[in-house]
């Protein structure tokens, strides 16, 4: 019986019009074409026909514009014919040029040929490594930035969204306030720009601020077109709220659950898009990169499938990093458990430029469980009390019911978050108290319940009626203003790697983020990255040799299957303890108020912690390439913590979110970002522009 390849699906017929594709196909023996539509003749039927003629295909290479490709593919797999789905589901493939189409076929055929003849011994022996998955676009993260970007690029090719937990589990889901955009005739873009720059302590990139503020209204209209339902006034117009730092009412919101509504609308659109595949419970381990001189190029990402406990490699023309923040570098945070700084750490290890990591925003008003009549069980993340409550007239009191914000800032409760958080922190330390109160009970009951139903319901669960009583609140880690540095098109210093959302530092936020500018930034940069991403993905179609080099040279991570049960248990237990220790180091020494001495103590303690943790892993049989969720997250948290401390040490002034008692004044000559560049050796980091420093690559 001879061997051959079965090509299935009409895009394959279009593709083989290219002579180079036909020539390449001949390298692997004969090629059979399944010319009829899949609806009338399945892959399984084609296999019957071929086998009756004495020919058994080595592999099936399938392409379809429809999701039902998977049903016949599964049938084919049961017939012992390996299956490789073509590099996309979309009829947009017809619009690609012949070179790109031919490359797609060559890659699919080469992959099937390699699987037949070059199987990785480690993968076969342990069965913990799956075949690589190829897509035009890879998206790491399923918050607003990742979903918005995926929907846009899906018009041009296949998209994989790799997400660490369930798709909805992101910082977006927990955003209460809204999206800031100039939609009121009485407002102006110039006013929004000014508010953003003032809140950012004049460290914002002015060009970025202008771009975001001008493009914001259109991005909000797109959300509405995708089905997002925002609150409206009695006249049918969008109800616009006001929050701290804003001079006008410009916050588009869905009660106090705006992020949840945006996530719902975008996920609904994603799930009905045939070009987008969602990979849940896949933990990003490391970016796949090659270095050519000073240039680093990204080709995809290695992941750990938590459910199957297998390593999955994703190869893509473009990788979009949209993995969110790093709130869990602190013990109390409004962020969900997935926010462990994975994106910044991945990019750092791949030698991306990172900036402004000293600016960690602590939300001034997270629910203080200790002040509730009924104490909740321990939470995974603090419950946020939205900025909009102060914008709606909420007043801050200490436990003696004395209003204190006017003592610190003439704007009172409407001061920017950095000022409000420091004021609360000062009250707590001076009075030796554990929380303050935020009171909205002087407003009409119906108005409170209409605008803050989620907060009202959460507090009522624990015996507190916010229409009658003040809410106990305390600051909590909330948002990273620093991150992977990007340009105006979401481009990073690594070719093929784009980024959007909280993982980035675009220059919009400067030293402190203005309320409700985060969802706006994610939407704007997710869209701005589309055109250059598509152009780059098409360009990557001619780089077959580089892709094969990545596949051959980049070693796969290894699932920790060889450890004895007691060894793994010991590793996980010690990692959990060290994680808590790291979080408390960061809160105790790198919190809202800092000093040079305490930052140096934190640096030393983190170094000791990392050394102890790594030594413990090695003594319990852990190998360098072994991975599991807890160890990956700990490695990333250590990286982020060190970046925050190192950046904070070299900013010798107090600006925005970075306040140090040794340098309490703002220094005009230091009004430049802290930028961490990979050094020429690629083994250390150096900070240039404002600061010069060496940070060990971790």
N, C-alpha and C positions, 0 to 999 in steps of 0.2 A: 504494500500500500504506500503510495507516494505521500509527501507532505506538502502543505501549502498554507496560505493565509486566506481567510475569508474576510473580505471588506464588506461591511453592511451599512446601509443608509445612503440616501441620496447625496449628502455632502461629500461622501467618499468619491462618488462618480465625478462630481465637479472637480475635486482635488486632483484626480489622476489625469486631468487634461494637461497637467504640467509634466513636461518631459523628464525633468530631474527626479520627480517623484516616481515615475514609471521605472526609470533607470535604477533608482535606489531599491525599489521593490524586487527587482530581478536578483539582487544579491542574496535574497533569502528563499529562493525557489519560486514556484508559480504563485500567482495571485488570482483568486476567484472573486468576481464581483457579484454581489447580491443586488440586482438592479430594481427589483420590485419594492414598493413601499412596505415598510415594516407591518402595517396594518393587514396587508394581504398575504405576506409570507414571512414568517418569523425566522430568526436565526436558527432555531432548532430544526425547522423544515429544510433550510438550506444545508444544514449538516447532514440530514438524512440523504439528501440528493447527492452530496459530494461523496459520502461514505459508500453509497450504493455503486458509485463509479470508481471505487477503489482509491479514494483520496481522503485522508484525515487531516484537517487543518491543524497546524501547530497552535494557532491562536486566532481568536476572533477580534477584529478591530472594528468597533461599532461607533456609529455616529447617528444622532437623531436630534431633531428640534423639540422632542417631547420627552417627558419624564418616563414614559412607559418603556424606554430603552432598558430599564433595569429588569423588567420581568423576563423578556427573552434572554437577556444576558445571564440571569441566574440559571435559566434552563441550559444554556450553553455550557456554563461552568459544570453543571452536573454531568455533562457529556465528556468531561476530562479535556476540554479545550480552554486554555487560559484566555481570559477576556481583558481587552484594553479598550476602555471607552475613549472615543476621539476627544480631542482637546476642546470641547465645547458642545453646548446643546443648541446654540442659537443659529437661526437662519442668517444672522448677520455675518456668519462665516463666509457666505457667498460674496460679501463685499470686500473680503481681504485679498490682497494681491497674490499672484501665483507663488512668489518666493515664500511668503508667510504660510500659505496653504501647504506647499511642498514640505516645508520644515515641520509643520505639525504632523504630517503623515510619517515623515522619517523618524520623528521622535517616538510616535506610537509604535511603529514597526520595530525600531531599535529596542524599545523597552520590552516588547514581547520576545524578541530574539534573545536579549540578555537574560530574561527570566528563564528561558529554556536551557541556556548554556552556561550562564555565569552566576548561578544562585549563590548568595552570600552564605558561607558556612555557618556564621553565628546565627543568622536569621533562621536557617533551616534547623539547626540543632536545638534552639530554644523556642522557635516559632513565636518570637516576640517582636519581630520587625515585619511590618506590612510593606507591600510594594509601593513605590513612590506614586504620589498622585500629582497630576499635571493640570494646571489651570492657567488661563491668561492673567488673572488677577487673584492675589491672595490678600485677605483682610484678616488681621489679627485683632479681635475684639468685636463685640456686638452692641456697643452703645450707639449714641446718636451719630457720632463721626463715622464709625465703621459701616453702619446700615445705610446712611445717606450716600456714602461713597460707593458702596456695593450696588445700590440701585442705579446709580448713574453709569458706572462702567459696564454694567451687565448689558447695556445696549451694544457693546463692542466685543464681547467675548464671554468666556466662562469665568465664573467667580466662585471662590471658596471662602466662606467665613469660618474662621477657626476661633472658637470661644471656649473659655476655661470652664464654664459651668453651664447652666441653662442660658439660652440667648438673652433673656430679659434681665439677667442678674448682672447689672452694671451700675456705675455711678449715675448714669442717666435716669435709671428707674427710681432713684431716691431723690432726685432733684425736685424740690417743692415749688420754688419761686416762679420761674418762668424764663422767657426769652426777651431780652431787651432789644427794642427796635423802634425807630422813629416812625410812628404811624399816626400821630396826632398833629393836625395842622398847626397847632400852637407850639409844637416842639420843632427842633431842627437838628440836622446831622451835626452841625457845628457844636451845638450844645452837648450832644452825646459824646463827641470827640473830646470836648473840654472836660466833661465829668470823668471820662475814662482816664485821661492823662493825670488829672488831679488825684484821683483815687490811687493811681499807680505810682504816686510820689515822683512824677516827672521822669520816670525811668522807661516809660513806654516807647516803643518804636512808632514814631508819629505816622509814617507811611502805612504801617500795618493797621493802626487805629483807624485811619481814614478809610482804608479799604473795607474793613469789617463793618464800620458804622454805616457806610454808604450801601453796602450790599446786603445788610441785614434784613431790611423790609422784604426784599424779593425772596429771601430764604424762608421767611415766615409764611409768605403766601404759598410757597411750594408745599410746606407742611400741611397747610389747609387743603391744598389740592390732593394730597395723599390721604386725606381723611382725618387729620388731627382736629379735634373738637375743642376749641378754646371758649372761655367765658365771654358772654356778650352783655352789653348794657341793654337797657329797655328799648333803645332806639335801633337795636339790631347790630350796632357797631361793636367791634372788639372792646372788651372791658380792659382798660390799661391801668395797671397798678403802679405804685411808686415804692421804691426801696432805698435803703441807705446809700448815700453818695450820688443819687440821681436828682437832677434839678427839675425833672418833669415826670409825669405819668407816662411810662413807655414799656411796662412789663406785660407782655402777652402771657396769659396763664390759663390753666385749667384748674380752678379752685386752688388747693394747695397740693396738687398731685400732677403738676405739669409734665415732669419727666416721665411719669408712668404713661400719660396719654400720648406723648411723642413716641415713646418706645412701642406702644401698642400699634400706632398707625404705621410706623416704619416696618415693624416686624410683619404686620399683615401684608404689606406690599412685597416684602422680601419673600415670604412663604409662597406667594402666588407667582413669583417670577421663575420661569423654567431655567434660566441661565445661572441661578444662584443656588449653591449647595451649602448647607449649614452643617458644620462638624462640631457638635456639642461635646463638652467634657474632654476637650483636647487642650492640654497645657503646652504652651510654647516653651521650648527648652532652649534653643539657640537659633540665631539666624544663620543661614548658609551663605557664606561669603568667600570670595577669592580676592586676593590683593595683586594689583598690577602696578608696581612702583608705589606711588603715593595714593593711587586710586583703589578704593575698596568697592566691590560690586556685590550686591545682594541678589541671590537666586531663589530664595525661599526660606523655609523654616522647618526645623525638626520639632515634632510634637510628641507628647505622650497621651495616648488614648486611655483615659482613666478607667473607662468601663471594661475595655478589652485587655487592659494592661499590655498594650503594644506600642512600639514606636512607629510613628507615621511621618514620613517625609513628604513635604509639599514643595513642589517646584513650580515657580510662576514667573511670568514675564515681569510683573511688578508686585512688590509687597507693600501693603499699606499697614502701618503700625498705628492702631487705634485702641490700645489696650487699657487706657484709663490711668488712674492715679496710684498713689502709694500711701493712703491713709493709715494702713496697718503697720507702718513703721513706728507709730505711736500706740499706746495702750487704749486710748479712747478716741474713736473716730466715727464720723457719720458715714463713712464708706462701707460698702459690703465687704465680705471676707475676701473676695477676689482681688481687691485693690492692694497688691503687694509690690508695686513698682516694677512689674515684670518687663514692661516695654522699655523703660529707661535703662534697666540693667542689661537687657538683651542688646540694645543699641550701643551701650557703653562697651560691652565685651567685643562688639563688632567694630569698635573704634569710630563711632559717630561723635560728632561735636555735641556737647551738652552745655546748657547754660542756665544761670540764675537759680541754682538748686537751693540756695539759702532761704528763698522766699516760700515758706510754708504757711498757708493760710489756715488759721484756727477760726472756725465759725464761732461767733460769740455766744450763740444761744442754742445749745443742744439740751435736750431734756435731762435734768438732773434727777436720776432715779431715787437718790437719797432723800429728796424733798417731797416725794409722792406719798400720799396716805397709805397706799398699798404698794409694797416694794416688789418690783418685777424680778423674775428670775434673771440670771446673768444674760446680758444681751451680747450678740456678736458684734453689733455696731450701735452707736448712740443714735437716738431718735432726734432728727433735726426739727428745730422750730424755725420756720422760714423767716428770712429777712423781711418778707412782705408784712409780717405782723407788726414790726416796728414802723414800716412804711404806712400802715393803716392806723397808726396812732398808739401802738403799744409803748408802755413806759417801763423803764428799768428801775427797780428799787433794790436796796440792800435788805437784809432781814429785819431791820428796824423800820422798814417801809419808808426809807428816805431816798428820794430821787437823787441820783449821783451823776448822771451823764453831763449835765450842764457845767459841772465842776471841771470837766476834762476837755470839753469841746463845745464851741458855741452852736454847733449843729445838733447837739443833744443826741437823741437816739438815732437820728438820721446821719450821723457821722459814718465814714467808711469802716469796714469790718476790722481793720487792723487797730484803729483807735478804740473801737468799742470793746474788742477782746482784751486789749491792754488795760483799759479802764476797769473792766470786770475783774481781771486778774489782780489789779492793785487793790480793789475793794476786798477781795477774798483774803489776800495776804495780810492787809492791815487789820482786818476784823477777825481773822482766823476762822473764817466761815467756809463752807464747802459749796455754796451756791448762792445766787441772787434770784430775784423774781422779775419776770416779765409779765406785765398786767395789761390785758386787753378788755377786762370785764366792764369797763366804763362805756364800752360801745354797745349798741343795741344787740340783743341776743340773736335775732334773725340775721343780722349782718355778719356777726361772728361765725355762725354756723354755715352761712352761705359761702363765705370766703375761706374758712379754715375747717372744713368738715373732717378731714383726715386727722388733724391735730386734736380736734375736739374729741373724736372717737377714741384715739389712742390714750389721751389723758383720762377719759372717763373710765376706761378699763381698769385704771389704778386709783379710782375714787376721787378724781379731780374734775370739777366742772369749770371749764375755762370761762364760761359766761358769768361766773360768780366769784371765782378765786384766781389769784395770780399763779403763774406757772414757774416752778423752780427750774432755773437754767444754769449752764456752765459751759465754758468754751471747750471745743473738741477739734481735733485735727480734721480738716475738711477738704483742702484743695492744694495741689502743687502748682505754683506759678512758674516754676522752672521745669526743664525737661529737655527732650531732644530738640536741638535747634533746627528750625525750618526757615525756608525762604517764603516768599509771598505765594508760591504755588505748592506749598506743602512738601517741597523737596528738602531732603536731608543732605549731609555731607557724604553719604554712601549712595552710589549710583544704584538705581532700581529700588531704593527704599524711600517711600513717602510716609508722612505721618500727619495725624490730625487729632484734635481733642486734647484732653488733659495731659497726655503723655508728652506733649510738645512744649516748646517755648518759642512762640511766634513773635514775641515782643509786644503783644496786645496788652498784657496785664501789668507789665513793668514790675514794680516792687509790691503790688497788691492788686488783686482782682476786684473790679467793680461788680457789684451784685448782678446776677443774671446775664453776665457777659460770657459765661463759659459755654452754655449751649449754643449761643450765637456764634462764638468762635469756631466751635466744632462744625456747625452747619456750613459756614462760609469756607473754611479751608478744605472740608471734604469735597465741596464743589470745585474749588480752585485747583485741586490736585487732579481732576479728571482729565483735562486735555493733555497735560504733559505725561500723565500715566499711560494714556492710550497710545500716544506717539512712541513712548519708550517700549511698551509691550510689543508693538509692531516691529520696532527696531530689533528687539531681542529675538525675533523669529529667525534671524540669520546667524545666531550665535550657538549653533548646535554643539560645536567643540567645547565651548566653555561650560555648557550645561552638563555635558558628559563628564567633563573634568570634575565638576562639583560632585556629581553622583559617585565617581570613582574615588576621589581623594578625601571627601569629607566623611569621617567616620561617624557611624550612627551612635547615638546614645544607647545605653543598655539598661533594660528594665532590671531592677534589683531582684532577680529570681533566684540567684545562687546563694543569697544569704540564708543562714539558718533562721528559724522563726524567732529564737531568742535574741539573735543579733539584730534583726530588723526591728524588733520591739524596743530594744535598747537604743537604737539609732533614733527612732521616732520619739521616744520619751525624752531623750536628751535634747533633741532638736526643738521640741515644744518648750522645754525649760529655757533654752537659750533664746528662743524667739521672745518669750516674755521678758527675759532679762534685757534684750536689745531694746524693746519697746520702752521699758522703764528708764533705761539710760537716756534715750532720746527725750522723754518727757522731763526727766529730772535735770538734764544738763543742756538740752537743745530745744527748749520750749518757747513760750511767748516772750520771756525776758531772758537774755543771754549775757554772758561775760566771757572774756578771753580765757580766763582761768578754767571756767567750767567747760568751755568748748574743748580745751586741751585735755581735760579729764575724760570727757566723752570720747575723744579720739583714741586715747590710751586704752580705755575700757573696751571700746569696740575692737581694737586690735587684739587685745587679750582674748575677748570672747570668740573672735573668728578663729584664732589659733587653737583654742581649746576645742571648739566645735569640730574643726577639720581633723584634729588629732584623734578625737573620740570616734569619728566616722572610720578613720583608717584602722584603728585598733579593733573595730568591730567588723572588719572585712569589707568595708566600702571601697569600691574601685573608682578611679577618676571619672569614667564615663557613665557610671551608674546614675539613674534618675528615679525619683518619685516625686509626688506633689510637694510633700513637706520639705524635702531637701532643696528642690528647685526654688520654692518660695523663700526659704531661709537665705539661700545664696543671693537672691535678688534683693531682699530686705537689707542685707549687709552692704551690698553695693550702694543702694540708695542712701542708707544712713551715712556711710562714709562720704558720699558726694555732698550731702547736706552740711555735714560738719566741716569738711574741708573748705567749701565755698563760704560758709559763715565766718570761718577764721580769718579769711583774707579780706573781707569787707570791713574796713575800719571806719565805719560810720553807722549811724542808725537811719534806715530808710525803709518806709513801708513796713512790711512784715518782719524785717530783720531789725530788732532792737537790742542793742548791747549797752550795758551800763558803763563800759570802758570808753565808748565813743558815742555818747548820747545825742550828738548833734548831726544834722544832715550836712554833708560836705559837697559843695557844688562841683569841685574838681573830680569827685568820685561818681559823678552821674553817668556811669557807663555800665553795661552788663558784665557779669562775671561769666566768662566763656572758657570752657575746658576743651582744649584741643588735644587730640592724640599726638604724642611726641613723635619724632622721626623714627625712633627705634620701635615704635608701636608696642612697647612694653610698659611705658609710663605715660602719665598724663601731665600736661602743662597748661596752666591757666595764663592767658595772655590778655592784652588790652589793659584792663584796670589792674589786674593782679598777676603775679608770677608765682607759681607754686608747682610742686610735684605731688601728684596723687597716685598712689599705687593702683594699677589696674587690677580689679578684682573680678 
